[in-house]
């Protein structure tokens, strides 16, 4: 197939088979099957859903076997990244959420973060016959995320902690002689055959936890994928003995999931996605558990749309910041791009010295390392070319 024919083929698949396509390009059997799979989802002349006869129509009468077949088809024709996008579109366009309650459907779906968020949102209505399958899907995604994110997080955080605890005024029994000698080789005195240790480097003094990290996570529907990623990161951070990690999720109520951090799957099933938002109430709870403000990193993951007492929310944040807490507002922790958020609240936070920006999962380990190292997070974000909310912006 020459380049012109390939372009026509692609346009034909993009435009569909209605009279409007105007191409008249003949499709092979496989391309015709791809066209049917695309039309089932994106043909604007048809309303969503699959009937028992395989014809598309609206409503909730769709046939699970036909949708499962369609899910299998798109996995055959498209790469996994495209399949995940099409599945997400299908959830929104074809009213497939109810079908995810069937084990056969879940077995046909390509697991990803958005699917996990959907399953967690549906957890209270998942029937017993589907519950085990749902947990397996969630665990598979969580394990994949841990493989991708755990090692960078541990390396970044532990490296920053090691630098933070470096002891430059050690007592005699705390001196790290190997590092001290290396640091002072330029002060070697040939006549005395020794060095003058102008810089003494000691072993870090052992403490139960060098930093306290609070993850306060908005679990309203718009923050669903952020909850999934934050749960994985919370579990990784909780595995590091040098930090004390607390994880709290909230909507109009507050749930402390710290005890579940050892198992991110159970942690996710403890979340309740959807509902309203009361950031002030969540901050009040977390504020009670800030024991060492100067050593605390507080990460609020929220789009900042406050359904509770907005003025009191801002006062609480100001109080935490003035006490020495390093406060960071993440508008999203996901790969979904810039979110919708309350610009006015973000601007007020900026005036308090609190950076507010969206962060991808791949950037989060470096963000935590910068926070542990007491770097200026606004400058760190600028170096990463992350746009932060600004006062009066």
VENCOR-V72022 format. One record per residue. N is the residue number from 1. RES is the residue in three letters. SS is DSSP state (alpha for helix, beta for strand, coil for the rest). PHI is phi in whole degrees, 0 to 359 (NA if undefined). OMEGA is omega in radians with two decimals (* if undefined). Layout:
N | RES | SS | PHI | OMEGA
N | RES | SS | PHI | OMEGA
This chain:
1 | UNK | coil | NA | -3.13
2 | UNK | coil | 282 | -3.02
3 | UNK | alpha | 295 | 3.14
4 | UNK | alpha | 295 | 3.11
5 | UNK | alpha | 298 | -3.13
6 | UNK | alpha | 293 | 3.09
7 | UNK | alpha | 296 | 3.12
8 | UNK | alpha | 297 | 3.13
9 | UNK | alpha | 300 | -3.11
10 | UNK | alpha | 295 | 3.10
11 | UNK | alpha | 296 | 3.12
12 | UNK | alpha | 299 | 3.12
13 | UNK | alpha | 292 | -3.14
14 | UNK | alpha | 290 | -3.04
15 | UNK | alpha | 276 | -3.12
16 | UNK | coil | 89 | -3.01
17 | UNK | coil | 258 | 3.14
18 | UNK | coil | 285 | -3.10
19 | UNK | alpha | 299 | -3.07
20 | UNK | alpha | 292 | -3.06
21 | UNK | alpha | 290 | 2.99
22 | UNK | coil | 64 | -3.06
23 | UNK | coil | 262 | -3.11
24 | UNK | coil | 69 | -3.12
25 | UNK | coil | 275 | 3.11
26 | UNK | coil | 283 | -3.12
27 | UNK | coil | 253 | 3.01
28 | UNK | coil | 288 | 3.14
29 | UNK | alpha | 302 | -3.12
30 | UNK | alpha | 292 | 3.11
31 | UNK | alpha | 296 | 3.09
32 | UNK | alpha | 296 | 3.10
33 | UNK | alpha | 292 | 3.07
34 | UNK | alpha | 298 | 3.14
35 | UNK | alpha | 298 | 3.13
36 | UNK | alpha | 295 | 3.14
37 | UNK | alpha | 295 | 3.11
38 | UNK | alpha | 291 | -3.13
39 | UNK | alpha | 296 | 3.14
40 | UNK | alpha | 301 | -3.09
41 | UNK | alpha | 256 | -2.92
42 | UNK | alpha | 246 | -3.12
43 | UNK | coil | 291 | -3.05
44 | UNK | coil | 290 | -3.13
45 | UNK | coil | 276 | -3.12
46 | UNK | coil | 244 | 3.01
47 | UNK | coil | 274 | -2.97
48 | UNK | coil | 295 | 3.07
49 | UNK | coil | 100 | 3.13
50 | UNK | coil | 231 | 3.12
51 | UNK | coil | 277 | 3.14
52 | UNK | coil | 293 | 3.10
53 | UNK | coil | 265 | 3.12
54 | UNK | coil | 89 | 3.11
55 | UNK | coil | 271 | -3.10
56 | UNK | coil | 277 | 3.04
57 | UNK | coil | 198 | -3.06
58 | UNK | coil | 281 | 3.09
59 | UNK | coil | 92 | -3.07
60 | UNK | coil | 254 | -3.10
61 | UNK | coil | 267 | -3.07
62 | UNK | coil | 298 | -3.09
63 | UNK | coil | 265 | 3.14
64 | UNK | alpha | 301 | 3.12
65 | UNK | alpha | 301 | -3.14
66 | UNK | alpha | 292 | 3.10
67 | UNK | alpha | 292 | 3.09
68 | UNK | alpha | 300 | 3.09
69 | UNK | alpha | 295 | 3.11
70 | UNK | alpha | 297 | 3.10
71 | UNK | alpha | 298 | 3.07
72 | UNK | alpha | 294 | 3.14
73 | UNK | alpha | 297 | -3.06
74 | UNK | alpha | 292 | 3.06
75 | UNK | alpha | 291 | 3.11
76 | UNK | alpha | 281 | -2.99
77 | UNK | alpha | 263 | -2.99
78 | UNK | coil | 232 | 3.06
79 | UNK | coil | 293 | -3.03
80 | UNK | alpha | 302 | -3.12
81 | UNK | alpha | 297 | 3.11
82 | UNK | alpha | 288 | 3.12
83 | UNK | alpha | 303 | -3.12
84 | UNK | alpha | 296 | 3.10
85 | UNK | alpha | 295 | -3.13
86 | UNK | alpha | 295 | 3.10
87 | UNK | alpha | 298 | 3.13
88 | UNK | alpha | 296 | 3.09
89 | UNK | alpha | 297 | -3.13
90 | UNK | alpha | 295 | 3.11
91 | UNK | alpha | 300 | -3.09
92 | UNK | alpha | 276 | -3.02
93 | UNK | alpha | 271 | -2.97
94 | UNK | coil | 252 | 3.08
95 | UNK | coil | 56 | -3.07
96 | UNK | coil | 269 | -3.06
97 | UNK | coil | 302 | -3.14
98 | UNK | alpha | 296 | -3.12
99 | UNK | alpha | 290 | 3.12
100 | UNK | alpha | 294 | 3.09
101 | UNK | alpha | 280 | 3.11
102 | UNK | coil | 261 | -3.14
103 | UNK | alpha | 302 | -3.11
104 | UNK | alpha | 297 | 3.12
105 | UNK | alpha | 295 | -3.11
106 | UNK | alpha | 298 | -3.14
107 | UNK | alpha | 292 | -3.09
108 | UNK | alpha | 269 | -3.03
109 | UNK | coil | 273 | 3.03
110 | UNK | coil | 280 | -3.06
111 | UNK | coil | 293 | 3.03
112 | UNK | coil | 204 | -3.05
113 | UNK | alpha | 299 | -3.11
114 | UNK | alpha | 295 | 3.10
115 | UNK | alpha | 295 | 3.10
116 | UNK | alpha | 300 | 3.13
117 | UNK | alpha | 300 | 3.12
118 | UNK | alpha | 295 | -3.14
119 | UNK | alpha | 296 | 3.12
120 | UNK | alpha | 294 | 3.10
121 | UNK | alpha | 295 | -3.11
122 | UNK | coil | 265 | -2.93
123 | UNK | coil | 301 | -3.11
124 | UNK | coil | 283 | -3.14
125 | UNK | coil | 245 | 3.11
126 | UNK | coil | 291 | 3.14
127 | UNK | coil | 290 | -3.07
128 | UNK | alpha | 301 | -3.10
129 | UNK | alpha | 292 | -3.10
130 | UNK | alpha | 255 | -2.98
131 | UNK | alpha | 300 | -3.13
132 | UNK | alpha | 296 | 3.12
133 | UNK | alpha | 296 | 3.12
134 | UNK | alpha | 299 | 3.12
135 | UNK | alpha | 296 | 3.12
136 | UNK | alpha | 297 | 3.11
137 | UNK | alpha | 297 | -3.14
138 | UNK | alpha | 298 | -3.13
139 | UNK | alpha | 296 | 3.13
140 | UNK | alpha | 299 | 3.14
141 | UNK | alpha | 294 | 3.14
142 | UNK | alpha | 299 | 3.13
143 | UNK | alpha | 296 | 3.09
144 | UNK | alpha | 296 | 3.12
145 | UNK | alpha | 294 | 3.12
146 | UNK | alpha | 296 | 3.09
147 | UNK | alpha | 299 | -3.10
148 | UNK | alpha | 282 | -2.91
149 | UNK | alpha | 249 | -3.01
150 | UNK | alpha | 295 | -3.08
151 | UNK | alpha | 297 | 3.08
152 | UNK | alpha | 301 | -3.13
153 | UNK | alpha | 293 | -3.14
154 | UNK | alpha | 299 | -3.11
155 | UNK | alpha | 296 | -3.10
156 | UNK | alpha | 294 | -3.08
157 | UNK | alpha | 291 | -3.11
158 | UNK | alpha | 295 | 3.10
159 | UNK | alpha | 298 | 3.12
160 | UNK | alpha | 292 | 3.10
161 | UNK | alpha | 294 | 3.13
162 | UNK | alpha | 299 | 3.11
163 | UNK | alpha | 291 | -3.09
164 | UNK | alpha | 292 | -3.06
165 | UNK | coil | 263 | -3.13
166 | UNK | coil | 301 | -3.03
167 | UNK | beta | 259 | -3.11
168 | UNK | coil | 266 | 3.08
169 | UNK | coil | 231 | -3.05
170 | UNK | coil | 282 | 2.92
171 | UNK | coil | 288 | -3.06
172 | UNK | alpha | 304 | -3.09
173 | UNK | alpha | 281 | 3.12
174 | UNK | alpha | 256 | -3.06
175 | UNK | beta | 289 | 3.00
176 | UNK | coil | 271 | -2.97
177 | UNK | alpha | 293 | -3.14
178 | UNK | alpha | 298 | -3.14
179 | UNK | alpha | 289 | 3.12
180 | UNK | alpha | 296 | 3.12
181 | UNK | alpha | 297 | 3.14
182 | UNK | alpha | 298 | -3.11
183 | UNK | alpha | 289 | -3.05
184 | UNK | coil | 242 | -3.13
185 | UNK | alpha | 301 | -3.14
186 | UNK | alpha | 291 | 3.13
187 | UNK | alpha | 259 | 3.13
188 | UNK | beta | 294 | 3.14
189 | UNK | beta | 250 | -3.05
190 | UNK | coil | 302 | -3.07
191 | UNK | coil | 294 | 3.13
192 | UNK | coil | 258 | -3.12
193 | UNK | coil | 53 | 3.13
194 | UNK | beta | 205 | 3.07
195 | UNK | beta | 247 | 3.03
196 | UNK | coil | 259 | -3.05
197 | UNK | coil | 282 | 3.11
198 | UNK | coil | 293 | 3.10
199 | UNK | coil | 245 | 3.09
200 | UNK | coil | 253 | -3.13
201 | UNK | coil | 245 | -3.10
202 | UNK | beta | 247 | 2.97
203 | UNK | coil | 291 | 3.10
204 | UNK | coil | 297 | 3.08
205 | UNK | coil | 291 | -3.07
206 | UNK | coil | 284 | 3.04
207 | UNK | coil | 222 | -3.10
208 | UNK | coil | 299 | 3.12
209 | UNK | coil | 209 | -3.11
210 | UNK | coil | 272 | 3.08
211 | UNK | beta | 220 | 2.98
212 | UNK | beta | 256 | -3.13
213 | UNK | beta | 242 | 3.09
214 | UNK | beta | 246 | 3.03
215 | UNK | beta | 255 | -3.11
216 | UNK | beta | 247 | -2.86
217 | UNK | beta | 241 | 3.05
218 | UNK | beta | 289 | -3.12
219 | UNK | coil | 253 | 3.02
220 | UNK | coil | 293 | -2.97
221 | UNK | alpha | 305 | -3.09
222 | UNK | alpha | 290 | -3.07
223 | UNK | alpha | 256 | -2.97
224 | UNK | alpha | 303 | -3.10
225 | UNK | alpha | 292 | 3.08
226 | UNK | alpha | 297 | 3.11
227 | UNK | alpha | 296 | -3.14
228 | UNK | alpha | 297 | -3.12
229 | UNK | alpha | 295 | -3.13
230 | UNK | alpha | 298 | 3.11
231 | UNK | alpha | 296 | 3.11
232 | UNK | alpha | 294 | 3.14
233 | UNK | alpha | 296 | 3.11
234 | UNK | alpha | 299 | 3.12
235 | UNK | alpha | 295 | 3.12
236 | UNK | alpha | 294 | 3.14
237 | UNK | alpha | 298 | -3.14
238 | UNK | alpha | 294 | 3.13
239 | UNK | coil | 279 | -3.14
240 | UNK | coil | 266 | -3.07
241 | UNK | coil | 293 | -3.09
242 | UNK | coil | 279 | 3.06
243 | UNK | beta | 234 | 3.08
244 | UNK | beta | 252 | -2.99
245 | UNK | beta | 251 | 3.04
246 | UNK | beta | 239 | 3.13
247 | UNK | beta | 236 | -3.12
248 | UNK | beta | 232 | 3.05
249 | UNK | beta | 246 | -3.08
250 | UNK | beta | 207 | 2.82
251 | UNK | coil | 232 | 2.95
252 | UNK | coil | 269 | 3.02
253 | UNK | coil | 239 | -3.07
254 | UNK | beta | 235 | 3.11
255 | UNK | beta | 233 | 3.10
256 | UNK | beta | 268 | -3.09
257 | UNK | coil | 254 | -3.08
258 | UNK | alpha | 303 | -3.10
259 | UNK | alpha | 292 | -3.13
260 | UNK | alpha | 261 | -3.05
261 | UNK | coil | 295 | 3.12
262 | UNK | coil | 290 | -3.12
263 | UNK | coil | 223 | -3.08
264 | UNK | alpha | 297 | 3.10
265 | UNK | alpha | 292 | 3.08
266 | UNK | alpha | 297 | 3.12
267 | UNK | alpha | 299 | 3.14
268 | UNK | alpha | 296 | 3.12
269 | UNK | alpha | 288 | 3.03
270 | UNK | coil | 274 | 3.10
271 | UNK | coil | 279 | 3.12
272 | UNK | coil | 229 | -3.06
273 | UNK | coil | 290 | 3.14
274 | UNK | coil | 105 | 3.11
275 | UNK | coil | 90 | -3.09
276 | UNK | coil | 277 | -3.07
277 | UNK | coil | 218 | 3.04
278 | UNK | coil | 228 | -3.09
279 | UNK | alpha | 295 | -3.10
280 | UNK | alpha | 302 | -3.14
281 | UNK | alpha | 296 | 3.12
282 | UNK | alpha | 294 | 3.12
283 | UNK | alpha | 296 | 3.12
284 | UNK | alpha | 299 | 3.12
285 | UNK | alpha | 296 | -3.10
286 | UNK | alpha | 295 | -3.13
287 | UNK | alpha | 300 | 3.11
288 | UNK | alpha | 294 | -3.08
289 | UNK | coil | 255 | 3.05
290 | UNK | coil | 276 | -3.05
291 | UNK | coil | 268 | -3.06
292 | UNK | coil | 229 | -3.04
293 | UNK | alpha | 306 | -3.09
294 | UNK | alpha | 293 | -3.11
295 | UNK | alpha | 250 | -3.03
296 | UNK | beta | 253 | 3.00
297 | UNK | beta | 251 | -3.06
298 | UNK | beta | 250 | -3.13
299 | UNK | beta | 249 | 3.05
300 | UNK | beta | 266 | 3.13
301 | UNK | beta | 255 | -3.03
302 | UNK | coil | 197 | 3.03
303 | UNK | coil | 277 | 3.02
304 | UNK | coil | 70 | 3.02
305 | UNK | coil | 282 | -3.03
306 | UNK | coil | 267 | 3.06
307 | UNK | coil | 262 | 3.12
308 | UNK | coil | 260 | -3.09
309 | UNK | coil | 274 | -3.06
310 | UNK | alpha | 296 | -3.11
311 | UNK | alpha | 298 | 3.12
312 | UNK | alpha | 293 | 3.08
313 | UNK | alpha | 301 | -3.12
314 | UNK | alpha | 293 | 3.09
315 | UNK | alpha | 296 | 3.13
316 | UNK | alpha | 297 | 3.13
317 | UNK | alpha | 297 | 3.11
318 | UNK | alpha | 299 | 3.13
319 | UNK | alpha | 296 | 3.12
320 | UNK | alpha | 297 | -3.13
321 | UNK | alpha | 296 | -3.13
322 | UNK | alpha | 294 | 3.10
323 | UNK | coil | 280 | 3.11
324 | UNK | coil | 107 | 3.11
325 | UNK | coil | 291 | 3.04
326 | UNK | beta | 274 | -2.98
327 | UNK | beta | 254 | 3.14
328 | UNK | beta | 231 | 3.08
329 | UNK | beta | 250 | 3.07
330 | UNK | beta | 262 | -3.14
331 | UNK | beta | 288 | 3.04
332 | UNK | beta | 195 | 3.00
333 | UNK | beta | 236 | -3.04
334 | UNK | coil | 195 | 3.08
335 | UNK | coil | 265 | -2.99
336 | UNK | coil | 276 | 3.13
337 | UNK | coil | 90 | -3.08
338 | UNK | coil | 296 | -3.09
339 | UNK | coil | 271 | 2.90
340 | UNK | coil | 281 | -3.12
341 | UNK | coil | 209 | -3.14
342 | UNK | coil | 282 | -3.06
343 | UNK | alpha | 295 | -3.11
344 | UNK | alpha | 296 | 3.12
345 | UNK | alpha | 297 | 3.12
346 | UNK | alpha | 297 | 3.12
347 | UNK | alpha | 292 | 3.09
348 | UNK | alpha | 296 | 3.09
349 | UNK | alpha | 299 | 3.11
350 | UNK | alpha | 300 | 3.12
351 | UNK | alpha | 292 | 3.09
352 | UNK | coil | 272 | -3.10
353 | UNK | coil | 85 | 3.14
354 | UNK | coil | 260 | 3.12
355 | UNK | coil | 289 | 3.11
356 | UNK | beta | 231 | -3.09
357 | UNK | beta | 198 | 3.05
358 | UNK | beta | 273 | -3.06
359 | UNK | beta | 224 | 3.06
360 | UNK | coil | 276 | 3.10
361 | UNK | alpha | 302 | -3.13
362 | UNK | alpha | 290 | 3.13
363 | UNK | alpha | 273 | -3.00
364 | UNK | alpha | 297 | 3.11
365 | UNK | alpha | 303 | 3.13
366 | UNK | alpha | 294 | 3.09
367 | UNK | alpha | 298 | -3.13
368 | UNK | alpha | 294 | 3.09
369 | UNK | alpha | 297 | 3.11
370 | UNK | alpha | 296 | 3.13
371 | UNK | alpha | 294 | 3.12
372 | UNK | alpha | 297 | 3.10
373 | UNK | coil | 280 | 3.12
374 | UNK | coil | 58 | 3.05
375 | UNK | coil | 285 | 3.02
376 | UNK | coil | 287 | -3.03
377 | UNK | alpha | 290 | 3.07
378 | UNK | alpha | 298 | 3.10
379 | UNK | alpha | 292 | 3.10
380 | UNK | alpha | 299 | -3.14
381 | UNK | alpha | 298 | 3.12
382 | UNK | alpha | 297 | 3.12
383 | UNK | alpha | 294 | 3.10
384 | UNK | coil | 273 | -3.09
385 | UNK | coil | 61 | 3.05
386 | UNK | coil | 266 | 3.13
387 | UNK | coil | 278 | 3.11
388 | UNK | coil | 255 | 3.05
389 | UNK | coil | 293 | -3.12
390 | UNK | coil | 233 | -3.14
391 | UNK | coil | 296 | 3.11
392 | UNK | coil | 77 | -3.10
393 | UNK | coil | 283 | *
